[in-house]
Amino acid sequence: MPIRLATRAIIVRENRLLLVNAYPNGTSDLWCAPGGGAEMGASLPDNLVREVHEETGLTISVGAPCLINEFHDPETGFHQVDIFFRCTITDGTIDQQWQDPEAIVTDRRFFTRAEMAGLRFKPDSLAEIAFSDGLRYDPLERLIR
């Protein structure tokens, strides 16, 4: 099974990070940054703009990379590399009525760093990188649901 490449958006607005729950019908309480799998023939920023719009209805501008994270599921062999980019919203607002065309993202919200302390989210370094500067590499994490 080949390694899957994905892009994710770090969008901080008014000291709150945008997170999505990408588990249909609330099957998990795990949150993550919006984004998804990269499609062949499109740049990573173009993939990210598409994914964020599909999941949130927002239009974004993609900035510099800030985190590279790998995770895998040893039971299935699934292995993904996520590249996180700092992004800004250029159009739109969060609307809970927004429908993800693939019906994967069921909730989208902004959280403060303090609020994130009470959430399950991945990767483990998400809050740290979102509310600081710099670039970080996180080695392989085990996939959880």
Contacts in CASP RR format, 6 or more apart in sequence:
PFRMAT RR
TARGET T0000
AUTHOR 0000-0000-0000
METHOD contacts of the structure
MODEL  1
MPIRLATRAIIVRENRLLLVNAYPNGTSDLWCAPGGGAEMGASLPDNLVR
EVHEETGLTISVGAPCLINEFHDPETGFHQVDIFFRCTITDGTIDQQWQD
PEAIVTDRRFFTRAEMAGLRFKPDSLAEIAFSDGLRYDPLERLIR
1 76 0 8 1.000
1 77 0 8 1.000
1 78 0 8 1.000
1 79 0 8 1.000
3 79 0 8 1.000
3 80 0 8 1.000
3 81 0 8 1.000
4 37 0 8 1.000
4 78 0 8 1.000
4 79 0 8 1.000
4 80 0 8 1.000
4 81 0 8 1.000
5 37 0 8 1.000
5 38 0 8 1.000
5 44 0 8 1.000
5 80 0 8 1.000
5 81 0 8 1.000
5 83 0 8 1.000
6 35 0 8 1.000
6 36 0 8 1.000
6 37 0 8 1.000
6 38 0 8 1.000
6 80 0 8 1.000
6 81 0 8 1.000
6 82 0 8 1.000
6 83 0 8 1.000
7 35 0 8 1.000
7 36 0 8 1.000
7 37 0 8 1.000
7 38 0 8 1.000
7 44 0 8 1.000
7 45 0 8 1.000
7 47 0 8 1.000
7 48 0 8 1.000
7 51 0 8 1.000
7 82 0 8 1.000
7 83 0 8 1.000
7 84 0 8 1.000
7 85 0 8 1.000
8 32 0 8 1.000
8 33 0 8 1.000
8 34 0 8 1.000
8 35 0 8 1.000
8 36 0 8 1.000
8 48 0 8 1.000
8 67 0 8 1.000
8 82 0 8 1.000
8 83 0 8 1.000
8 84 0 8 1.000
8 85 0 8 1.000
9 18 0 8 1.000
9 33 0 8 1.000
9 34 0 8 1.000
9 35 0 8 1.000
9 48 0 8 1.000
9 51 0 8 1.000
9 52 0 8 1.000
9 60 0 8 1.000
9 62 0 8 1.000
9 84 0 8 1.000
9 85 0 8 1.000
9 87 0 8 1.000
10 17 0 8 1.000
10 33 0 8 1.000
10 66 0 8 1.000
10 67 0 8 1.000
10 84 0 8 1.000
10 85 0 8 1.000
10 86 0 8 1.000
10 87 0 8 1.000
10 129 0 8 1.000
10 130 0 8 1.000
11 17 0 8 1.000
11 18 0 8 1.000
11 33 0 8 1.000
11 34 0 8 1.000
11 52 0 8 1.000
11 58 0 8 1.000
11 60 0 8 1.000
11 87 0 8 1.000
11 88 0 8 1.000
11 89 0 8 1.000
12 18 0 8 1.000
12 130 0 8 1.000
12 131 0 8 1.000
13 89 0 8 1.000
13 110 0 8 1.000
14 110 0 8 1.000
15 112 0 8 1.000
15 113 0 8 1.000
15 131 0 8 1.000
16 110 0 8 1.000
16 111 0 8 1.000
16 112 0 8 1.000
17 33 0 8 1.000
17 110 0 8 1.000
17 111 0 8 1.000
17 112 0 8 1.000
17 113 0 8 1.000
17 116 0 8 1.000
17 126 0 8 1.000
17 127 0 8 1.000
17 130 0 8 1.000
17 131 0 8 1.000
18 33 0 8 1.000
18 34 0 8 1.000
18 56 0 8 1.000
18 94 0 8 1.000
18 108 0 8 1.000
18 109 0 8 1.000
18 110 0 8 1.000
19 31 0 8 1.000
19 32 0 8 1.000
19 33 0 8 1.000
19 34 0 8 1.000
19 108 0 8 1.000
19 109 0 8 1.000
19 110 0 8 1.000
19 111 0 8 1.000
19 116 0 8 1.000
19 119 0 8 1.000
19 121 0 8 1.000
20 31 0 8 1.000
20 32 0 8 1.000
20 33 0 8 1.000
20 34 0 8 1.000
20 35 0 8 1.000
20 55 0 8 1.000
20 56 0 8 1.000
20 105 0 8 1.000
20 107 0 8 1.000
20 108 0 8 1.000
21 28 0 8 1.000
21 29 0 8 1.000
21 30 0 8 1.000
21 31 0 8 1.000
21 105 0 8 1.000
21 106 0 8 1.000
21 107 0 8 1.000
21 108 0 8 1.000
22 32 0 8 1.000
22 55 0 8 1.000
22 104 0 8 1.000
22 105 0 8 1.000
22 106 0 8 1.000
23 30 0 8 1.000
23 104 0 8 1.000
23 106 0 8 1.000
23 145 0 8 1.000
24 103 0 8 1.000
24 104 0 8 1.000
24 106 0 8 1.000
25 106 0 8 1.000
26 106 0 8 1.000
26 107 0 8 1.000
27 145 0 8 1.000
28 145 0 8 1.000
29 119 0 8 1.000
29 120 0 8 1.000
30 120 0 8 1.000
30 121 0 8 1.000
30 122 0 8 1.000
30 144 0 8 1.000
30 145 0 8 1.000
31 111 0 8 1.000
31 119 0 8 1.000
31 120 0 8 1.000
31 121 0 8 1.000
31 122 0 8 1.000
32 121 0 8 1.000
32 122 0 8 1.000
32 126 0 8 1.000
33 84 0 8 1.000
33 126 0 8 1.000
33 130 0 8 1.000
34 51 0 8 1.000
34 52 0 8 1.000
34 55 0 8 1.000
34 56 0 8 1.000
34 105 0 8 1.000
34 108 0 8 1.000
35 48 0 8 1.000
35 51 0 8 1.000
35 52 0 8 1.000
35 55 0 8 1.000
36 47 0 8 1.000
36 48 0 8 1.000
36 51 0 8 1.000
37 47 0 8 1.000
37 51 0 8 1.000
38 44 0 8 1.000
38 47 0 8 1.000
39 47 0 8 1.000
39 50 0 8 1.000
42 50 0 8 1.000
44 83 0 8 1.000
44 85 0 8 1.000
45 62 0 8 1.000
45 63 0 8 1.000
45 85 0 8 1.000
48 60 0 8 1.000
48 62 0 8 1.000
48 85 0 8 1.000
48 87 0 8 1.000
49 59 0 8 1.000
49 60 0 8 1.000
49 62 0 8 1.000
52 58 0 8 1.000
52 60 0 8 1.000
52 87 0 8 1.000
53 59 0 8 1.000
53 60 0 8 1.000
54 100 0 8 1.000
54 101 0 8 1.000
54 102 0 8 1.000
55 100 0 8 1.000
55 104 0 8 1.000
55 105 0 8 1.000
55 108 0 8 1.000
56 94 0 8 1.000
56 98 0 8 1.000
56 105 0 8 1.000
56 108 0 8 1.000
57 92 0 8 1.000
57 95 0 8 1.000
57 98 0 8 1.000
58 89 0 8 1.000
58 91 0 8 1.000
58 92 0 8 1.000
58 93 0 8 1.000
58 94 0 8 1.000
59 89 0 8 1.000
59 90 0 8 1.000
59 91 0 8 1.000
59 92 0 8 1.000
60 87 0 8 1.000
60 88 0 8 1.000
60 89 0 8 1.000
60 90 0 8 1.000
61 87 0 8 1.000
61 88 0 8 1.000
61 90 0 8 1.000
62 85 0 8 1.000
62 87 0 8 1.000
63 85 0 8 1.000
63 86 0 8 1.000
63 87 0 8 1.000
63 88 0 8 1.000
64 85 0 8 1.000
64 86 0 8 1.000
64 135 0 8 1.000
65 83 0 8 1.000
65 84 0 8 1.000
65 85 0 8 1.000
65 86 0 8 1.000
65 135 0 8 1.000
66 84 0 8 1.000
66 85 0 8 1.000
66 86 0 8 1.000
66 129 0 8 1.000
66 134 0 8 1.000
66 135 0 8 1.000
66 136 0 8 1.000
67 82 0 8 1.000
67 83 0 8 1.000
67 84 0 8 1.000
67 123 0 8 1.000
67 125 0 8 1.000
67 126 0 8 1.000
67 129 0 8 1.000
67 135 0 8 1.000
67 136 0 8 1.000
67 137 0 8 1.000
67 138 0 8 1.000
68 81 0 8 1.000
68 82 0 8 1.000
68 83 0 8 1.000
68 84 0 8 1.000
68 135 0 8 1.000
68 136 0 8 1.000
68 137 0 8 1.000
68 138 0 8 1.000
69 81 0 8 1.000
69 82 0 8 1.000
69 84 0 8 1.000
69 123 0 8 1.000
69 125 0 8 1.000
69 137 0 8 1.000
69 138 0 8 1.000
69 141 0 8 1.000
70 79 0 8 1.000
70 80 0 8 1.000
70 81 0 8 1.000
70 82 0 8 1.000
70 138 0 8 1.000
70 139 0 8 1.000
70 140 0 8 1.000
70 141 0 8 1.000
71 79 0 8 1.000
71 80 0 8 1.000
71 82 0 8 1.000
71 122 0 8 1.000
71 123 0 8 1.000
71 140 0 8 1.000
71 141 0 8 1.000
71 142 0 8 1.000
71 143 0 8 1.000
72 78 0 8 1.000
72 79 0 8 1.000
72 80 0 8 1.000
72 140 0 8 1.000
72 141 0 8 1.000
72 142 0 8 1.000
72 143 0 8 1.000
73 79 0 8 1.000
73 142 0 8 1.000
73 143 0 8 1.000
74 142 0 8 1.000
78 143 0 8 1.000
82 123 0 8 1.000
84 129 0 8 1.000
94 108 0 8 1.000
94 109 0 8 1.000
94 110 0 8 1.000
96 107 0 8 1.000
96 108 0 8 1.000
98 108 0 8 1.000
100 106 0 8 1.000
111 119 0 8 1.000
113 127 0 8 1.000
113 130 0 8 1.000
113 131 0 8 1.000
116 126 0 8 1.000
116 127 0 8 1.000
117 127 0 8 1.000
121 127 0 8 1.000
122 141 0 8 1.000
122 144 0 8 1.000
123 138 0 8 1.000
123 141 0 8 1.000
124 138 0 8 1.000
124 141 0 8 1.000
125 136 0 8 1.000
125 138 0 8 1.000
128 136 0 8 1.000
129 136 0 8 1.000
END
